[in-house]
């Protein structure tokens, strides 16, 4: 799913001129460094449509964004201070998400990890050249559910290659960690930061 990187105001119900139905969805927060921020959207902006599809509820906007892949370009129609304009946005990926909360400690808790074995390699069709640790499951209540995905191969932590669980504690830092990964045929990286 694509990621816009905003918090939406579910209590906002502006009325159309006819007074018959709500129009638009107000952005209450813009997450720093993510797609909306890169497109110069601001708190208070009202999203009227996504690719010419009108949105009149938080759910409609969420569905419109979730139906697009990361890296997709969408066009939002925005209302700001009684001005209406269009803004192109390149959607991010959940791996763009920079977690800025002290709850994230140096150890990966409530995430099931296991070494990448031949069985997992065959099932997931992982090339022989890819080595690392498989994210096997993530607790539903884990904050990491927005960062990791089941089936991700963590290949390195802070530039240190990891091929066994015993290597993980030594590779993690106290304050901020960068993870390199392989998923669905591509390599990438993301960071977990503490404020």
Beta strands, then each sheet from edge to edge (+ up, - down):
strand 1: 6-8
strand 2: 25-30
strand 3: 46-50
strand 4: 53-54
strand 5: 73-80
strand 6: 83-90
strand 7: 99-100
strand 8: 111-115
strand 9: 133-138
strand 10: 153-157
strand 11: 160-161
strand 12: 176-183
strand 13: 186-193
sheet 1: 1+ 2- 3+ 4-
sheet 2: 1+ 2- 3+ 5- 6+
sheet 3: 7+ 13+ 12- 10+ 9- 8+
sheet 4: 7+ 13+ 12- 10+ 11-
end
